[in-house]
Amino acid sequence: MRIKISTYMTAGIAAAVESNEDFRQFIKGCFLRHLRGDWGDITAEDAELNNMDTRLAMSVYTSPDGRKVWLKQDFDILTVLFPSEY
């Protein structure tokens, strides 16, 4: 069974994606990693919680230029944001 997941990005992520192709590709990779269960730079405890219920998972990735990016999933909604936009 396939579940449809709606994806969103905050204004800060959208501006960075629009102005930088490398960052856009990085974000695309983040979505794929998250959906595959690669939670990125989180603690083992948080990874265990994500694995218990992937519908409420949070991933953290660091871009090549050092910016942290969060992916927050709430059931069928997946949002990418900078921590400062939370």
CORDABEL-V490701 format. One record per pair of residues at least 12 apart in sequence whose ideal C-beta (glycine too) atoms are under 6 Angstrom apart, sorted by the first residue. I is the first residue (numbers start at 0). J is the second residue. D is the distance in Angstrom with one decimal. If there is no record, write none. Layout:
I&J&D  I&J&D
This chain:
4&75&5.3  4&77&5.3  5&76&5.3  6&77&4.9  7&78&4.7  8&79&4.8  9&80&4.2  9&84&4.5  11&81&4.9  11&84&5.2  12&79&5.2  25&62&5.1  29&60&4.9  29&70&5.9  33&58&4.5  33&70&4.6  38&58&4.6  39&58&4.7  39&59&4.9  39&60&4.2  40&59&4.6  40&61&5.9  41&59&5.3  54&74&4.9  56&72&4.8  57&71&5.1  58&70&4.3  67&82&5.4  69&82&5.9
